[in-house]
Structures are given as C-alpha cells and as structure tokens.
C-alpha cells in the first residue's frame, strides 16, 4: 500500500510538471491572435487583433513644381496588427491623381507602399488632393494628402508677348 501511494504521488508530480512545461512553451510562442496595442485620436490605448496601418507620414508637399509633368510620391506603411492587411480600394479625390496600391495581403510586420501620381498638365496654381484607402484595418478608412503649387511656364506679369493695338495709340 505504501508503494502504491508513493507511485500515485510520483505520477501526480510528473503530470503536474508536464502540464506546467506545456503551458510555459505555449506562453513563449508568439500568438497571431494576441492583441496589438494602438493609441487612438483621444490618446486612449486600444487593443485589437485587426490589421493596423502605420504611416510615418500621411501627407506630402511637392512644393512649387513646373506645369506639365507628373509628380510621384510613395507613402510607405507597416502592418502593425496581428492579421493580414487587405486593401480593397484606393480612390483619389480627382482625376488628376492616380493611386497605385498592393493587391496582395500585407502580412503582420511587413512594409508596403501606396503611390500617388499627380498630373500637373493644364493645372497651374495651388493644389490639395486626398487619397482615401479602404481596407480591413482597425480603422477601415484612411486618408492621405498631397499638396503643392503648379507654376506656369511664364509668369502672369510676363505673359506671352502682346502686340500693340493701333486703337490705343
């Protein structure tokens, strides 16, 4: 009987130790469903398992650019979430801006880019355009901005050479 209790206690200790090892192993392995933490616009810490698009910059100023050229800016971002990020659509605020975006899922931790191409032909003056991103991210809609000033090949003061009118003489 004494050996039976000793054997039973040894089995219980062994079972408990095995269970503890299994729990420790699982805790050490990264989990794809573990929450990511983000700070919202009100400085509240939010936890989520959804994808999170993190941009170093959400706007770009081209400055003064000559009319007639196409100007490109690449907005890089990282998926800081725990699930693959899928961008379903990217739309520019007007036809003068053409966006390009990755069509394949961006895995957690991966970096990718959205490209904005602005066509300045026939558009002298200041511009301020937006690009709207729709995705499965924690914030499903995100806006990026481009701005600048398109300068004409000749200034308004100079203008094209005018001929004198005989009426005004």
Secondary structure, DSSP 8 states (H G I E B T S, - for coil): -HHHHHHHHHHHHHHHHHHHHHHHHHHHS--TTS-EEEE-TTS-EEEESSB-EEES-SEEEEEEEETT-EEEEEEEEEE-SSS-B-EEEEEESSTTEEEE---S-B-TT-EEEEEEEEE-TT--EEEEEEEEEEESBSSSEEEEEEEEEEE-SS-TTT-S-----STT-
